[in-house]
């Protein structure tokens, strides 16, 4: 089966029926762009409510560019990977400043915007503007490596370069947006990591991995470094109707989000907390939560405390009433900590998790 026949079959399969997702009902480049940013590292089902809320609040790049970053982070809370939100906020400002508020259809101009990499550029340019630009996400990687039964690490050259070249060749034809969406849909629903539904695949005849009987062996699994574990103590303090929160630095992990005052775990908790303005009972109850990031794991013991955060240790601290927690851009660990102690007003959202 050559690539021309693959294209025809994939596009016909996609046109005949696919998941009814809201971003597939539009060719508005801003809406497509927003959806592609949200979908990175996040399941489609989790994205849908965020997508609707986002576009209701920020229907254009200009609307987002004019909004404070805190408004965006509060709306984004729960999607994770917050650098995506900050980059999108900066890029919206660039669209206003450089392109009169209109998302550019020129590949060089769009690719120069903050946070726009090759995948995002390919998805938006092909779906919204019909340009023959390729996409290569995890789903497409899986499909392409199985077709050719390619070994190696798809995240590294030379295989990475070969896969991009194959995706570019496939996109070079009519309706590139449909073709790219079909590839992504095939990987998400049929050519899945485990127990792929090969008999339902529209291009199964051309799949070398299926012919060899080992599709689940591709892409090749590459050993990843074990994530280090970092341990902290979070201090839950405040009046009966509120809680003290502190803002994280503007750069780095969870930049700009709000969390409980935290100190590194250690044997001298009482003294460490006192230096930060709090009093704790070292023998008091601790409720632990675990939060996994891409490159590290946090284990946090949450303890009740009295007092107020010292301005020296926590210059950004503020007292937030329980009925205002839903509007705060809380970190995932902070939300888990609040739920561990059943704090009234703690929002229910993706990422809240369970206490360990």
C-alpha positions as CSV (number, residue, x, y, z in Angstrom):
1,X,0.0,0.0,0.0
2,X,1.5,3.3,-1.1
3,X,1.1,6.6,0.7
4,X,-1.5,7.9,-1.7
5,X,-3.8,5.0,-1.0
6,X,-3.1,5.4,2.8
7,X,-4.1,9.1,2.5
8,X,-7.4,8.3,0.7
9,X,-8.4,5.5,3.1
10,X,-7.5,7.6,6.2
11,X,-9.4,10.7,5.0
12,X,-12.4,8.6,4.0
13,X,-12.4,6.8,7.4
14,X,-12.2,10.0,9.3
15,X,-15.0,11.6,7.2
16,X,-17.2,8.6,7.8
17,X,-17.1,9.0,11.6
18,X,-14.9,10.3,14.4
19,X,-15.2,11.5,17.9
20,X,-17.4,14.6,18.1
21,X,-15.1,17.0,19.8
22,X,-15.9,20.7,19.9
23,X,-12.7,21.9,18.3
24,X,-13.5,19.8,15.2
25,X,-16.6,21.9,14.6
26,X,-14.6,25.0,13.8
27,X,-11.8,26.3,11.5
28,X,-11.3,29.4,13.6
29,X,-7.5,29.5,13.9
30,X,-7.6,30.8,17.5
31,X,-10.0,28.1,18.7
32,X,-7.9,25.4,16.9
33,X,-4.7,26.8,18.4
34,X,-6.2,26.9,21.9
35,X,-7.4,23.3,21.6
36,X,-4.0,22.1,20.4
37,X,-2.2,23.7,23.3
38,X,-4.6,22.3,25.8
39,X,-4.4,18.8,24.3
40,X,-0.6,18.5,24.8
41,X,0.0,16.0,27.6
42,X,-3.8,16.0,28.4
43,X,-6.7,13.6,27.5
44,X,-9.3,15.0,25.2
45,X,-12.2,14.3,27.7
46,X,-10.4,16.4,30.3
47,X,-9.9,19.3,27.9
48,X,-13.5,19.8,26.8
49,X,-14.8,21.8,29.7
50,X,-11.7,23.9,29.9
51,X,-11.9,24.6,26.2
52,X,-15.5,25.9,26.5
53,X,-14.7,28.0,29.5
54,X,-11.5,29.4,27.9
55,X,-13.2,30.5,24.7
56,X,-16.2,32.0,26.6
57,X,-13.7,34.1,28.6
58,X,-11.1,34.7,25.9
59,X,-12.8,34.5,22.4
60,X,-9.9,36.2,20.6
61,X,-6.1,36.7,21.0
62,X,-6.8,40.3,22.0
63,X,-9.1,39.3,24.8
64,X,-6.4,37.0,26.3
65,X,-3.6,39.6,25.7
66,X,-5.6,42.2,27.7
67,X,-6.3,39.9,30.7
68,X,-4.0,39.6,33.7
69,X,-2.0,36.4,33.8
70,X,-3.7,35.5,37.1
71,X,-7.1,35.3,35.4
72,X,-5.7,32.9,32.9
73,X,-3.9,30.7,35.5
74,X,-7.1,30.5,37.6
75,X,-9.0,29.3,34.6
76,X,-6.2,26.9,33.6
77,X,-5.9,25.4,37.1
78,X,-6.1,21.6,36.8
79,X,-4.8,21.2,33.3
80,X,-1.2,21.2,34.5
81,X,1.9,22.1,32.5
82,X,1.3,25.7,33.2
83,X,4.1,26.9,31.0
84,X,1.6,26.3,28.1
85,X,-0.7,28.9,29.5
86,X,2.0,31.5,30.1
87,X,3.4,30.9,26.6
88,X,-0.1,31.3,25.1
89,X,-0.6,34.5,27.0
90,X,2.6,35.9,25.7
91,X,1.9,34.7,22.2
92,X,-1.6,36.4,22.2
93,X,0.2,39.7,23.0
94,X,2.6,39.0,20.1
95,X,-0.4,38.4,17.7
96,X,-1.9,41.7,18.7
97,X,1.4,43.6,18.5
98,X,2.7,42.1,15.3
99,X,-0.4,40.9,13.3
100,X,-3.2,43.2,14.3
101,X,-4.9,40.6,16.5
102,X,-5.3,38.0,13.6
103,X,-3.6,34.6,13.9
104,X,-1.1,34.6,11.0
105,X,-1.3,31.9,8.3
106,X,2.3,32.3,7.3
107,X,4.3,29.4,8.6
108,X,7.4,31.5,9.4
109,X,5.3,34.2,11.2
110,X,3.2,31.7,13.1
111,X,6.2,29.5,14.0
112,X,7.9,32.6,15.5
113,X,5.2,33.0,18.2
114,X,6.1,32.1,21.8
115,X,5.4,28.4,22.6
116,X,4.7,27.4,18.9
117,X,6.8,24.4,18.1
118,X,6.7,22.2,15.0
119,X,3.7,20.1,16.1
120,X,1.5,23.1,17.1
121,X,2.5,24.9,13.8
122,X,1.6,21.9,11.7
123,X,-1.7,21.3,13.4
124,X,-3.0,24.9,13.3
125,X,-1.7,25.6,9.8
126,X,-3.1,22.4,8.3
127,X,-6.5,22.4,10.1
128,X,-7.3,26.1,10.2
129,X,-5.6,27.2,7.0
130,X,-5.3,24.1,4.8
131,X,-1.6,24.3,4.5
132,X,0.4,21.1,3.9
133,X,2.1,21.1,7.2
134,X,2.9,17.8,9.1
135,X,2.1,16.8,12.7
136,X,4.0,14.4,14.9
137,X,2.6,13.7,18.3
138,X,2.7,10.5,20.4
139,X,-0.3,9.1,18.5
140,X,1.2,9.7,15.1
141,X,4.6,8.4,16.2
142,X,2.9,5.2,17.2
143,X,1.1,4.8,13.9
144,X,4.1,5.5,11.8
145,X,6.5,3.3,13.7
146,X,4.1,0.4,13.5
147,X,3.5,0.9,9.7
148,X,7.2,0.5,9.0
149,X,8.1,-1.6,12.1
150,X,10.7,1.0,13.0
151,X,13.0,0.3,16.0
152,X,14.8,3.0,17.9
153,X,13.7,5.9,20.1
154,X,11.1,8.1,18.2
155,X,12.1,11.1,20.4
156,X,15.7,11.1,19.1
157,X,17.4,11.2,15.7
158,X,17.7,9.5,13.3
159,X,14.3,8.0,13.8
160,X,12.7,11.3,14.9
161,X,13.9,12.9,11.6
162,X,12.6,10.0,9.6
163,X,9.2,10.2,11.2
164,X,8.9,13.9,10.5
165,X,9.9,13.3,6.9
166,X,7.2,10.6,6.6
167,X,4.6,12.9,8.2
168,X,5.6,15.7,5.9
169,X,5.2,13.5,2.8
170,X,1.7,12.3,4.0
171,X,0.6,15.9,4.6
172,X,1.7,17.0,1.1
173,X,-1.6,16.5,-0.6
174,X,-5.3,17.6,-0.6
175,X,-7.1,18.3,2.7
176,X,-3.9,18.1,4.9
177,X,-6.0,19.1,7.9
178,X,-8.3,16.1,7.5
179,X,-5.3,13.8,6.9
180,X,-3.5,15.0,10.1
181,X,-6.6,14.7,12.2
182,X,-7.2,11.2,10.8
183,X,-3.7,10.1,11.8
184,X,-4.1,11.5,15.3
185,X,-7.6,9.9,15.6
186,X,-6.3,6.6,14.4
187,X,-3.6,6.6,17.1
188,X,-6.0,7.7,19.8
189,X,-8.8,5.3,19.1
190,X,-7.6,2.3,17.0
191,X,-3.8,2.1,17.0
192,X,-3.6,2.4,20.8
193,X,-0.5,1.6,23.0
194,X,-2.0,-1.7,24.3
195,X,-4.4,-4.1,22.5
196,X,-4.8,-2.1,19.3
197,X,-7.9,-2.8,17.3
198,X,-6.1,-3.8,14.2
199,X,-9.2,-5.4,12.5
200,X,-10.9,-2.0,12.5
201,X,-7.9,-0.1,11.1
202,X,-8.6,1.3,7.6
203,X,-4.9,0.8,6.6
204,X,-4.2,-2.5,8.3
205,X,-3.0,-4.1,5.1
206,X,0.0,-1.8,5.0
207,X,1.1,-2.3,8.6
208,X,4.4,-4.2,9.0
209,X,4.0,-4.6,12.7
210,X,0.6,-6.1,12.4
211,X,1.9,-8.5,9.7
212,X,4.7,-9.6,12.1
213,X,2.2,-10.0,14.9
214,X,3.9,-7.6,17.3
215,X,2.3,-4.1,17.0
216,X,2.5,-3.5,20.8
217,X,6.3,-3.7,20.6
218,X,6.3,-0.4,18.7
219,X,7.4,2.3,19.3
220,X,10.3,0.7,21.2
221,X,10.1,1.4,24.9
222,X,13.2,3.3,26.1
223,X,14.2,3.2,29.7
224,X,13.7,6.6,31.4
225,X,15.6,7.8,34.4
226,X,13.9,7.3,37.8
227,X,12.3,10.4,39.1
228,X,13.8,11.8,42.3
229,X,11.4,12.2,45.3
230,X,11.3,15.5,47.2
231,X,9.7,15.8,50.6
232,X,8.0,18.8,52.1
233,X,5.7,19.8,54.9
234,X,2.7,22.1,54.0
235,X,1.3,24.3,56.7
236,X,-2.5,24.6,56.8
237,X,-3.3,27.8,58.8
238,X,-5.9,30.5,59.0
239,X,-9.1,31.5,60.7
240,X,-12.1,29.2,60.6
241,X,-13.3,30.6,57.3
242,X,-10.0,31.1,55.5
243,X,-6.5,29.8,54.7
244,X,-3.1,31.3,54.2
245,X,-1.7,30.9,50.7
246,X,1.6,32.0,49.2
247,X,2.5,32.6,45.5
248,X,5.2,30.7,43.9
249,X,8.0,32.6,42.0
250,X,7.3,33.9,38.5
251,X,9.7,31.5,36.9
252,X,10.3,27.8,37.3
253,X,8.1,24.9,38.4
254,X,4.4,25.9,38.9
255,X,5.4,29.6,38.3
256,X,2.9,32.2,39.6
257,X,0.5,29.7,41.1
258,X,-0.8,29.7,44.7
259,X,0.0,27.0,47.4
260,X,0.1,26.5,51.1
261,X,3.2,27.7,52.8
262,X,5.7,24.8,52.5
263,X,9.0,24.0,54.2
264,X,11.4,21.2,53.5
265,X,10.7,18.1,55.6
266,X,13.2,17.3,58.3
267,X,13.5,16.4,62.0
268,X,13.4,20.1,63.2
269,X,9.9,20.8,61.9
270,X,8.9,22.9,65.0
271,X,11.9,25.3,64.6
272,X,11.6,25.4,60.8
273,X,7.9,26.4,61.0
274,X,8.6,28.9,63.8
275,X,11.1,30.7,61.5
276,X,8.4,31.0,58.9
277,X,5.9,32.5,61.4
278,X,4.0,29.4,62.4
279,X,3.5,27.1,65.4
280,X,3.0,23.4,64.9
281,X,2.7,20.4,67.1
282,X,5.5,18.1,66.0
283,X,3.4,15.2,67.3
284,X,0.3,16.4,65.6
285,X,-1.5,14.5,62.8
286,X,0.0,14.6,59.4
287,X,-2.0,13.8,56.2
288,X,0.2,13.0,53.3
289,X,-0.3,13.7,49.6
290,X,1.8,12.7,46.6
291,X,2.1,14.7,43.4
292,X,4.0,13.4,40.3
293,X,5.6,15.8,37.9
294,X,7.3,14.8,34.7
295,X,10.8,14.8,36.2
296,X,10.2,14.6,40.0
297,X,7.8,13.4,42.6
298,X,6.6,15.5,45.6
299,X,5.6,13.8,48.9
300,X,4.0,16.4,51.1
301,X,2.9,16.0,54.7
302,X,0.1,18.5,55.5
303,X,-0.1,19.7,59.1
304,X,-2.4,22.1,61.0
305,X,-0.6,25.2,62.2
306,X,-1.3,28.5,63.9
307,X,0.1,31.9,63.2
308,X,0.8,34.0,60.1
309,X,3.5,33.6,57.4
310,X,6.4,35.9,58.0
311,X,7.0,38.5,55.3
312,X,10.6,37.5,55.1
313,X,9.9,33.9,54.2
314,X,6.7,34.4,52.3
315,X,6.4,38.0,51.0
316,X,3.5,37.1,48.7
317,X,1.3,35.5,51.3
318,X,-2.4,36.4,51.4
319,X,-5.4,35.2,53.5
320,X,-8.0,33.7,51.2
321,X,-11.5,33.0,52.4
322,X,-12.9,29.5,51.8
323,X,-15.4,30.9,49.4
324,X,-12.6,32.4,47.3
325,X,-10.6,29.2,46.9
326,X,-12.4,28.3,43.7
327,X,-11.1,31.5,42.0
328,X,-7.5,31.0,43.1
329,X,-4.9,29.5,40.7
330,X,-4.0,26.7,43.0
331,X,-1.2,24.2,42.4
332,X,-2.1,20.5,42.2
333,X,-0.3,19.7,45.4
334,X,-2.1,22.6,47.2
335,X,-5.5,21.3,46.0
336,X,-4.7,17.8,47.2
337,X,-3.5,19.2,50.5
338,X,-6.8,21.1,51.0
339,X,-8.8,18.0,50.1
340,X,-6.8,15.8,52.5
341,X,-8.1,18.0,55.4
342,X,-11.5,18.5,53.8
343,X,-11.2,22.2,53.7
344,X,-14.5,23.9,52.8
345,X,-14.6,25.6,49.4
346,X,-11.7,23.6,47.9
347,X,-12.7,23.2,44.3
348,X,-13.3,19.9,42.7
349,X,-11.3,19.5,39.5
350,X,-9.0,17.3,37.6
351,X,-5.7,16.9,39.4
352,X,-7.1,17.0,42.9
353,X,-6.2,13.3,43.4
354,X,-6.4,11.5,46.7
355,X,-4.4,11.5,49.9
356,X,-1.9,8.8,50.2
